[in-house]
């Protein structure tokens, strides 16, 4: 029997025969078996798990936490961009079955122009609930505002359910010639599908985790876009303008514009549910063409009566500045713009020429010797007449006086104990106590002393003096 013994230094399968010793069996070296290599499986498994763990950790920094919903739509485990896409697609594919008049027709969110600010909400979801923050997992739902494209939604639904739609009539504003004012025409409601309620129904369905819902297609009242209150406000604005509309020089409304004319200038149009004041530039131009004749004028000098001290006793003629209208090439266009904004006061460009003041120094001279009165203006006699002054027993007082009052009619001497009574003496110009220039209708003997002290004149002359001599006019009486 041969035994195999591994040579201690053998590297290959070699054998050596050892002769037997005595009766023992012969022996030989057996080839050396290579030592088994150390296994590193655990190391490689450990590396793989570590890489996966690092990858998961990295992914958690860009993903939204599990359990997060936006408007009821799950977005956990998604990036904000992917979440926004999911929310948008979910909303677009939501199906609404229209019952009642809708006859169970189906329309989608996309058909109605349904939208939501998905990207902003996804960014908000990630910012508040990132996956790496375990404490933010399974958060409260994130709500979002869903809107429908009004024009597209009504167009789609009107085509599907025409019986549910009847157009409303907006309130309006028109000029009424009879009252010379702007009046309103009333709004009339129509019918249609209530988009506000439909939007709320979609919002509720999604919040409950659904992607389909039913909604009645029966008609609901649809108010007019322009209400009676809207029209009333515009009418009030226009009627307020009617009281002040015109072309102004300073604070003066030099050229007022009558309401009937304004009614040809201004109309109210309905533009997409908004009332707008429109002005007819051509109609305004017809009035602008008349402005030079209405505005231009020469100056008017003032005429005043003064005393010897220069004090103004009365104004005979008010002074008026002259004026010349400037360029009006763009006036109609500019005024049209003003009127459409609600401003009816147009300031004209006018150059002015100042008036002058002419002073008239007036005085009355009574010559008792000549029995004549002379009226002076700036030291020139403008009139003179024969008079009748007081008799020797009732003389007219002499001296320098000033007019202090006027009475159109006055009873003379009509009191108890008086020696005479003359009623309704006309045109009295008082210049001394109980002494006046006045008309004498009871005699025609002028040039002779006839009175009880007053200065008698023909009635028409007394009226002239009454009007000509204001309070303060100097009166000199002498022989």
DOSE-776995 format. One record per residue (C-alpha): residue in one letter; x, y, z. Coordinates in steps of 0.05 Angstrom, whole numbers, plus 32768, in hexadecimal, padded with zeros to 4 digits. Layout:
BEGIN
FIKE  code     X     Y     Z
FIKE     A     X     Y     Z
...
END
This chain:
BEGIN
FIKE  code     X     Y     Z
FIKE     X  8000  8000  8000
FIKE     X  801B  8042  7FEE
FIKE     X  800A  8082  8016
FIKE     X  800A  80C7  7FF9
FIKE     X  802D  80FD  8020
FIKE     X  802E  8144  8007
FIKE     X  8074  815F  8000
FIKE     X  807A  819C  802A
FIKE     X  8098  81C5  7FF3
FIKE     X  8076  81A6  7FB7
FIKE     X  8055  81D6  7F87
FIKE     X  8040  81A2  7F53
FIKE     X  8022  815D  7F54
FIKE     X  8062  8136  7F5D
FIKE     X  806E  80F3  7F82
FIKE     X  80AC  80D1  7F9F
FIKE     X  80B1  8088  7FB2
FIKE     X  80CE  8079  7FF7
FIKE     X  80EA  8033  7FFE
FIKE     X  80CA  800A  8034
FIKE     X  80EC  8005  8077
FIKE     X  80E9  7FC0  8093
FIKE     X  80A4  7FA4  8086
FIKE     X  8083  7FE6  807F
FIKE     X  8061  7FFB  803F
FIKE     X  8084  8025  800D
FIKE     X  8071  8071  800E
FIKE     X  8073  80A9  7FD9
FIKE     X  8066  80F5  7FD8
FIKE     X  8021  810A  7FC0
FIKE     X  8019  8149  7F94
FIKE     X  8008  8188  7FBD
FIKE     X  7FC2  81A3  7FB4
FIKE     X  7FBE  81EF  7FAA
FIKE     X  7FA4  8215  7FE7
FIKE     X  7F5D  822F  7FDE
FIKE     X  7F58  827A  7FCF
FIKE     X  7F34  82A7  8001
FIKE     X  7EED  82B8  7FEC
FIKE     X  7EDA  8303  7FE9
FIKE     X  7E91  82FB  7FDB
FIKE     X  7E7D  8320  8019
FIKE     X  7EA7  835B  8004
FIKE     X  7E87  8360  7FBF
FIKE     X  7E41  8359  7FDC
FIKE     X  7E51  838F  800E
FIKE     X  7E69  83BE  7FD8
FIKE     X  7E2A  83B3  7FAF
FIKE     X  7DFC  83C1  7FE9
FIKE     X  7E24  83FF  7FFA
FIKE     X  7E1F  841A  7FB3
FIKE     X  7DD4  840D  7FB3
FIKE     X  7DCD  842F  7FF6
FIKE     X  7DF4  846C  7FDD
FIKE     X  7DC9  846D  7F9E
FIKE     X  7D89  846B  7FC6
FIKE     X  7DA2  84A1  7FF3
FIKE     X  7DB4  84CD  7FB7
FIKE     X  7D70  84BF  7F97
FIKE     X  7D4D  84D3  7FD7
FIKE     X  7D69  8519  7FD0
FIKE     X  7D43  8526  7F8F
FIKE     X  7D02  8500  7F9B
FIKE     X  7CC1  8513  7FBC
FIKE     X  7CB0  84EE  7FFD
FIKE     X  7C82  84B1  7FF9
FIKE     X  7C39  84BE  8006
FIKE     X  7C3B  8505  7FEA
FIKE     X  7BFF  851A  7FC0
FIKE     X  7BF1  8558  7F96
FIKE     X  7BA7  8567  7F8D
FIKE     X  7B9A  851E  7FA0
FIKE     X  7BCC  8502  7F6D
FIKE     X  7C05  84D7  7F8A
FIKE     X  7C4A  84F2  7F7B
FIKE     X  7C75  84CE  7FB0
FIKE     X  7CB7  84B3  7F96
FIKE     X  7CB8  84E1  7F59
FIKE     X  7CE4  851C  7F47
FIKE     X  7CC1  855F  7F45
FIKE     X  7CC3  855F  7EF9
FIKE     X  7CA5  8519  7EF5
FIKE     X  7C71  852B  7F2A
FIKE     X  7C5C  8568  7F02
FIKE     X  7C53  853D  7EC4
FIKE     X  7C2A  850A  7EEA
FIKE     X  7BFC  853E  7F08
FIKE     X  7BF2  8561  7EC5
FIKE     X  7BE4  851F  7EA1
FIKE     X  7BB5  8507  7ED7
FIKE     X  7B8C  8547  7ED4
FIKE     X  7B8A  8546  7E88
FIKE     X  7B72  84FE  7E86
FIKE     X  7B3D  8506  7EBC
FIKE     X  7AFA  84F1  7E9E
FIKE     X  7AB9  8516  7EAD
FIKE     X  7A79  84F3  7E9B
FIKE     X  7A43  8526  7E8D
FIKE     X  7A00  850E  7EA7
FIKE     X  79BA  852A  7E9D
FIKE     X  79B9  8555  7E5F
FIKE     X  7A00  853D  7E52
FIKE     X  79E5  84F8  7E40
FIKE     X  7A21  84D6  7E61
FIKE     X  7A53  84F3  7E30
FIKE     X  7A9A  84F2  7E49
FIKE     X  7ACA  852D  7E48
FIKE     X  7B11  8530  7E62
FIKE     X  7B37  8565  7E8A
FIKE     X  7B5F  8574  7E4B
FIKE     X  7B1F  8581  7E24
FIKE     X  7B0D  85B6  7E57
FIKE     X  7B52  85D6  7E5B
FIKE     X  7B5B  85BE  7EA3
FIKE     X  7B9D  85D5  7EC1
FIKE     X  7BC2  85DA  7F02
FIKE     X  7C06  85F9  7F13
FIKE     X  7C24  85B3  7F16
FIKE     X  7C6D  85C7  7F15
FIKE     X  7C67  85FA  7F4C
FIKE     X  7C41  85C8  7F77
FIKE     X  7C73  8591  7F69
FIKE     X  7CAC  85BF  7F7D
FIKE     X  7C85  85D0  7FBC
FIKE     X  7C7A  8585  7FCA
FIKE     X  7CC4  8576  7FC4
FIKE     X  7CD9  85B3  7FEC
FIKE     X  7CAA  85A0  8025
FIKE     X  7CAE  8554  8020
FIKE     X  7CF1  853A  8004
FIKE     X  7CFA  84EF  8007
FIKE     X  7D3A  84F5  802F
FIKE     X  7D13  8513  8069
FIKE     X  7CF1  84D6  8088
FIKE     X  7CC8  8504  80B4
FIKE     X  7CA6  8522  8076
FIKE     X  7C8C  84E0  805C
FIKE     X  7C41  84D6  8056
FIKE     X  7C31  8521  805C
FIKE     X  7BEF  8545  8059
FIKE     X  7BD4  854D  8011
FIKE     X  7BED  8588  7FE9
FIKE     X  7BB1  85AD  7FCB
FIKE     X  7BB3  85D2  7F89
FIKE     X  7B84  8600  7F63
FIKE     X  7B67  85E0  7F25
FIKE     X  7B4D  860F  7EEF
FIKE     X  7B27  8604  7EAE
FIKE     X  7B32  862C  7E6F
FIKE     X  7AEF  8651  7E6F
FIKE     X  7AEB  865C  7E24
FIKE     X  7B02  8616  7E11
FIKE     X  7AD7  85F4  7E45
FIKE     X  7A97  8618  7E30
FIKE     X  7AA7  860D  7DE7
FIKE     X  7AB0  85C3  7DF3
FIKE     X  7A72  85BB  7E1F
FIKE     X  7A46  85E7  7DF2
FIKE     X  7A57  85B9  7DB8
FIKE     X  7A48  857B  7DE2
FIKE     X  7A09  8595  7E05
FIKE     X  79EC  85CD  7DDA
FIKE     X  79A9  85CA  7DFE
FIKE     X  79C9  85E0  7E3F
FIKE     X  79E3  8621  7E22
FIKE     X  79BF  8662  7E16
FIKE     X  79E7  86A2  7E11
FIKE     X  79DE  86D8  7E46
FIKE     X  79D2  8720  7E31
FIKE     X  7A01  8752  7E50
FIKE     X  79E8  8793  7E6F
FIKE     X  79F6  87D0  7E44
FIKE     X  79F7  881C  7E42
FIKE     X  79D7  8848  7E0D
FIKE     X  79C8  8892  7E05
FIKE     X  797E  88A3  7E0F
FIKE     X  796B  88E2  7DE7
FIKE     X  792A  88EC  7E0E
FIKE     X  794E  88F3  7E51
FIKE     X  798E  890E  7E32
FIKE     X  79B5  88DC  7E5C
FIKE     X  79D5  8897  7E59
FIKE     X  79A9  885E  7E71
FIKE     X  79B4  8813  7E7B
FIKE     X  7996  87D7  7E59
FIKE     X  798E  879C  7E88
FIKE     X  79B6  875C  7E8A
FIKE     X  7992  871A  7E7A
FIKE     X  79B1  86D9  7E96
FIKE     X  79BC  869D  7E69
FIKE     X  79CB  8654  7E78
FIKE     X  7A07  8626  7E73
FIKE     X  7A30  85F3  7E99
FIKE     X  7A49  860F  7EDC
FIKE     X  7A95  860D  7ED4
FIKE     X  7AA2  8621  7F1C
FIKE     X  7A7C  85E6  7F37
FIKE     X  7A9A  85B8  7F03
FIKE     X  7AE0  85CF  7F18
FIKE     X  7ACF  85C1  7F61
FIKE     X  7AB5  857C  7F4E
FIKE     X  7AF6  856B  7F29
FIKE     X  7B1F  8585  7F64
FIKE     X  7AF8  855A  7F95
FIKE     X  7AFD  851B  7F6A
FIKE     X  7B48  8521  7F64
FIKE     X  7B50  8530  7FAE
FIKE     X  7B2B  84EF  7FBB
FIKE     X  7B5D  84C9  7F90
FIKE     X  7B30  84C2  7F53
FIKE     X  7B3C  84CD  7F0A
FIKE     X  7AF3  84CE  7EF4
FIKE     X  7AB2  84EF  7F0A
FIKE     X  7A6B  84FE  7EF4
FIKE     X  7A4E  8544  7EED
FIKE     X  7A0A  855D  7ED7
FIKE     X  7A08  857C  7E92
FIKE     X  79C5  859D  7EA2
FIKE     X  79C2  85E8  7E96
FIKE     X  79D1  8618  7ECF
FIKE     X  79C4  8662  7ED0
FIKE     X  79FD  8689  7EB0
FIKE     X  79FF  86D2  7EC4
FIKE     X  7A10  8707  7E91
FIKE     X  7A58  871D  7E8F
FIKE     X  7A42  8766  7E95
FIKE     X  7A12  8770  7ECF
FIKE     X  79DF  87A6  7EDA
FIKE     X  7A0E  87C3  7F0F
FIKE     X  7A47  87C6  7EDD
FIKE     X  7A1C  87EA  7EAA
FIKE     X  7A01  8819  7EE0
FIKE     X  7A47  882E  7EF3
FIKE     X  7A59  883F  7EAB
FIKE     X  7A18  8866  7EA1
FIKE     X  7A25  888D  7EE1
FIKE     X  7A6C  889D  7EC9
FIKE     X  7A52  88B7  7E86
FIKE     X  7A19  88DF  7EA5
FIKE     X  7A49  8900  7ED5
FIKE     X  7A73  8914  7E99
FIKE     X  7A37  8933  7E77
FIKE     X  7A34  8969  7EAC
FIKE     X  7A7B  8982  7E9F
FIKE     X  7A8E  896B  7E59
FIKE     X  7AAA  89A1  7E2C
FIKE     X  7AE6  89CA  7E16
FIKE     X  7B04  89F4  7E4D
FIKE     X  7B2F  8A33  7E51
FIKE     X  7B49  8A31  7E98
FIKE     X  7B0F  8A24  7EC6
FIKE     X  7ADC  8A3E  7E94
FIKE     X  7AB4  8A0B  7E6B
FIKE     X  7ABA  8A37  7E2D
FIKE     X  7A99  8A06  7DFE
FIKE     X  7A67  89D8  7E21
FIKE     X  7A50  8999  7DFC
FIKE     X  7A06  8989  7E00
FIKE     X  79F2  8943  7E17
FIKE     X  79D1  8936  7DD3
FIKE     X  7A13  8944  7DB1
FIKE     X  7A39  8919  7DE2
FIKE     X  7A08  88E1  7DD1
FIKE     X  7A23  88E3  7D8A
FIKE     X  7A6A  88E2  7DA3
FIKE     X  7A6A  88AB  7DD7
FIKE     X  7A50  8864  7DD5
FIKE     X  7A5B  8828  7E02
FIKE     X  7A73  87E6  7DE4
FIKE     X  7A76  87A1  7E03
FIKE     X  7ABC  8783  7DF9
FIKE     X  7AC2  873C  7E15
FIKE     X  7A95  874B  7E50
FIKE     X  7AB2  8790  7E5F
FIKE     X  7A8E  87D1  7E50
FIKE     X  7ABA  8804  7E2D
FIKE     X  7AAB  884D  7E1D
FIKE     X  7ABA  885B  7DD3
FIKE     X  7AC1  88A2  7DB7
FIKE     X  7AB5  88B5  7D6E
FIKE     X  7AF0  88E1  7D5B
FIKE     X  7ACE  88F7  7D1B
FIKE     X  7A90  8910  7D40
FIKE     X  7ABC  8936  7D71
FIKE     X  7AE1  8956  7D38
FIKE     X  7AA2  8978  7D1F
FIKE     X  7A9F  89A0  7D60
FIKE     X  7AEA  89AC  7D62
FIKE     X  7AE3  89CE  7D1E
FIKE     X  7AB5  8A02  7D3E
FIKE     X  7AE4  8A12  7D78
FIKE     X  7B09  8A4E  7D59
FIKE     X  7AC8  8A75  7D50
FIKE     X  7AB1  8A63  7D96
FIKE     X  7AF3  8A70  7DBA
FIKE     X  7B17  8AA8  7D97
FIKE     X  7B06  8AEF  7DAC
FIKE     X  7B23  8B35  7DB1
FIKE     X  7B30  8B52  7DF6
FIKE     X  7AF9  8B7D  7E15
FIKE     X  7B12  8BB7  7E3F
FIKE     X  7AF5  8BC2  7E83
FIKE     X  7AD0  8C05  7E91
FIKE     X  7AC9  8C1C  7ED8
FIKE     X  7AAF  8C5A  7EFA
FIKE     X  7ADF  8C78  7F2D
FIKE     X  7AE0  8CB3  7F5C
FIKE     X  7B17  8CE7  7F62
FIKE     X  7B3E  8CB8  7F90
FIKE     X  7B3E  8C81  7F5C
FIKE     X  7B0E  8C55  7F82
FIKE     X  7AE2  8C2A  7F55
FIKE     X  7A9A  8C3E  7F5E
FIKE     X  7A7C  8C0E  7F2C
FIKE     X  7A90  8BE0  7EF3
FIKE     X  7A6E  8BF3  7EB2
FIKE     X  7A8F  8BBE  7E87
FIKE     X  7AB3  8B80  7EA0
FIKE     X  7AF7  8B76  7E81
FIKE     X  7B00  8B38  7E56
FIKE     X  7B43  8B1C  7E3F
FIKE     X  7B4B  8B0E  7DF6
FIKE     X  7B5E  8AC7  7DE2
FIKE     X  7B78  8AA0  7DA6
FIKE     X  7B6F  8A55  7D9F
FIKE     X  7BAE  8A2C  7D95
FIKE     X  7BB9  89EF  7D69
FIKE     X  7B7E  89BF  7D69
FIKE     X  7B99  898D  7D37
FIKE     X  7B98  8952  7D68
FIKE     X  7B60  896C  7D95
FIKE     X  7B2A  893B  7D7D
FIKE     X  7B59  88FF  7D86
FIKE     X  7B71  8916  7DCA
FIKE     X  7B2A  8925  7DE3
FIKE     X  7B12  88E1  7DCA
FIKE     X  7B48  88BF  7DF5
FIKE     X  7B34  88E9  7E31
FIKE     X  7AEA  88DA  7E2A
FIKE     X  7AF7  888F  7E25
FIKE     X  7B1B  8893  7E68
FIKE     X  7AE1  88BA  7E87
FIKE     X  7AFE  8901  7E85
FIKE     X  7AD0  8933  7E62
FIKE     X  7AF8  8973  7E71
FIKE     X  7B24  8987  7E37
FIKE     X  7B55  89C0  7E44
FIKE     X  7B60  89EB  7E06
FIKE     X  7BA2  8A0B  7DF5
FIKE     X  7B92  8A55  7DF3
FIKE     X  7BBD  8A94  7DF4
FIKE     X  7B9E  8AD1  7E16
FIKE     X  7BA4  8B1C  7E0E
FIKE     X  7B96  8B44  7E4D
FIKE     X  7B61  8B7B  7E4C
FIKE     X  7B6C  8BC3  7E61
FIKE     X  7B44  8BEA  7E94
FIKE     X  7B26  8C2E  7E82
FIKE     X  7B14  8C5B  7EBD
FIKE     X  7ADD  8C8F  7EBA
FIKE     X  7ADF  8CC6  7EEE
FIKE     X  7A97  8CDE  7EF3
FIKE     X  7A7A  8D1B  7F18
FIKE     X  7A3B  8D46  7F16
FIKE     X  7A3C  8D92  7F19
FIKE     X  79FB  8DB8  7F29
FIKE     X  79FA  8E01  7F19
FIKE     X  79C0  8E1F  7F3E
FIKE     X  79C8  8E62  7F1C
FIKE     X  79C1  8E42  7ED7
FIKE     X  798F  8E0F  7EF1
FIKE     X  79B7  8DDA  7ECC
FIKE     X  79DB  8D99  7EDD
FIKE     X  7A1B  8D82  7EBA
FIKE     X  7A34  8D3B  7EB8
FIKE     X  7A80  8D35  7EB2
FIKE     X  7AA8  8CF8  7E9E
FIKE     X  7AF5  8CFF  7EA2
FIKE     X  7AE9  8D4B  7EA5
FIKE     X  7AC0  8D4C  7E64
FIKE     X  7A76  8D5D  7E65
FIKE     X  7A4F  8D22  7E4B
FIKE     X  7A0A  8D3E  7E58
FIKE     X  79E6  8D7B  7E75
FIKE     X  799D  8D8B  7E82
FIKE     X  7971  8DC1  7E9D
FIKE     X  7959  8DB2  7EE4
FIKE     X  792A  8DCF  7F18
FIKE     X  794B  8DD9  7F5C
FIKE     X  792C  8DED  7F9E
FIKE     X  7903  8E2C  7FA8
FIKE     X  791E  8E63  7FD4
FIKE     X  78F5  8E49  800F
FIKE     X  790F  8E02  8004
FIKE     X  7953  8E0C  7FE4
FIKE     X  7980  8DD5  7FC9
FIKE     X  79BD  8DD1  7FF6
FIKE     X  7A00  8DE6  7FD9
FIKE     X  7A43  8DC5  7FE2
FIKE     X  7A69  8D86  7FCF
FIKE     X  7A45  8D44  7FD7
FIKE     X  7A47  8CFC  7FBF
FIKE     X  7A10  8CCE  7FA8
FIKE     X  79FD  8C9E  7FE1
FIKE     X  79BF  8C79  7FC8
FIKE     X  798B  8C6A  7F93
FIKE     X  7941  8C5C  7F96
FIKE     X  7918  8C4F  7F58
FIKE     X  78D8  8C6C  7F76
FIKE     X  78CD  8C96  7FB3
FIKE     X  7892  8CBB  7FD3
FIKE     X  78A6  8D03  7FE2
FIKE     X  7889  8D2C  801D
FIKE     X  7854  8CF8  802B
FIKE     X  7856  8CF9  8076
FIKE     X  782A  8D18  80AC
FIKE     X  7833  8D63  80AF
FIKE     X  7856  8D67  806C
FIKE     X  7843  8DA1  803F
FIKE     X  783F  8D75  8001
FIKE     X  783D  8D2D  7FEB
FIKE     X  7856  8D13  7FA8
FIKE     X  7852  8CC9  7F9F
FIKE     X  787F  8C9B  7F75
FIKE     X  78B4  8CCD  7F65
FIKE     X  78E0  8CA8  7F33
FIKE     X  792C  8C9C  7F2D
FIKE     X  7947  8CBA  7F6C
FIKE     X  7993  8CC4  7F72
FIKE     X  79A1  8CDB  7FB9
FIKE     X  79DD  8D09  7FC7
FIKE     X  79CA  8D32  8005
FIKE     X  799C  8D27  8040
FIKE     X  7955  8D21  8024
FIKE     X  796F  8D3F  7FE2
FIKE     X  7972  8D19  7FA0
FIKE     X  7972  8D20  7F55
FIKE     X  792F  8D04  7F3E
FIKE     X  78FD  8D05  7F07
FIKE     X  78C3  8D38  7F09
FIKE     X  7886  8D1F  7EE4
FIKE     X  7859  8D56  7EFF
FIKE     X  7879  8D92  7EDB
FIKE     X  78A2  8DA4  7E9E
FIKE     X  78BD  8DE7  7EB6
FIKE     X  7906  8DD3  7EB8
FIKE     X  7938  8E0B  7EBD
FIKE     X  790E  8E2C  7EF4
FIKE     X  7911  8E20  7F3F
FIKE     X  78D6  8DF3  7F50
FIKE     X  78E7  8DC1  7F86
FIKE     X  78E8  8DB7  7FD1
FIKE     X  7934  8DAF  7FCE
FIKE     X  793F  8D75  7F9F
FIKE     X  7959  8D7C  7F58
FIKE     X  791F  8D70  7F29
FIKE     X  792E  8D52  7EE4
FIKE     X  7906  8D36  7EAA
FIKE     X  78F6  8CEE  7EBA
FIKE     X  7923  8CD1  7E83
FIKE     X  795D  8CFD  7E99
FIKE     X  7954  8CE8  7EE1
FIKE     X  7957  8C9F  7ECA
FIKE     X  7998  8CAE  7EA5
FIKE     X  79B7  8CCD  7EE3
FIKE     X  799D  8C94  7F0E
FIKE     X  79C3  8C62  7EE1
FIKE     X  7A00  8C8E  7ED4
FIKE     X  7A13  8CA5  7F1A
FIKE     X  7A26  8C6B  7F49
FIKE     X  7A2C  8C72  7F94
FIKE     X  7A69  8C9D  7FA2
FIKE     X  7A62  8CCB  7F65
FIKE     X  7A76  8D13  7F79
FIKE     X  7A40  8D49  7F75
FIKE     X  7A4F  8D93  7F79
FIKE     X  7A15  8DC4  7F83
FIKE     X  7A22  8E0F  7F7E
FIKE     X  7A07  8E51  7F66
END
